[in-house]
Amino acid sequence: MNDEGPKPVELLATAIDRVREVMSGVAQSQLDAATPCSEWDVCALMNHMLGGIETTAGSMAGNPPDLRPMEADSSLVGQRDVSALVETYRNATERLLQLAQEPGALNRIVPSPFGEMPAARFVVGTVLDQTIHCWDLAKATGQETTLPAELVAYAMPVLSGGFAEGGRAMGVVGPEIQVPEGANEQDRLIGFMGRQP
């Protein structure tokens, strides 16, 4: 990580703020609605997003939970109360931000479900995952889909640098969807990640 541009923890805080806003706009009646992630409904998508935060926080603390971060897995699997999902997400993100802001936190090597890795890389992966799925959740629930410009600007070069192709190889990211010439940066990002903007 160089000293130019947004730092991982700043990006994480920005992504979390936007996700909290979107999650708070999900209605109880929308839990079974389809999402751009074809295998997940809204409830499953919210569980995946929560589980990602719980896994990252646990890894940063040196004790990752027994969750499957590539799936719709979280501490609240089976929970059908939107308010409980939203509140647990808020608490989990507060914990993660506290851990990530500790002096030297991003310089450590941490345990994770993917093996030991630099904490900074894990946080960046979480930023990207939460950013794209924030769009998915907003789209699925009829909310404003605009993402913070700094997240979009950061995500595209990182995702196109190997993150997305790794996801395609694992079958968790769909084929790129071509967007019209002149499409804005967010639409190019969403199309690159296999979604129809």
Summary of the structure (lengths in Angstrom):
residues: 197
radius of gyration: 15.8
end to end distance: 30.1
largest distance: 46.1
contacts: 597
relative contact order: 0.16
helix: 57%
strand: 3%
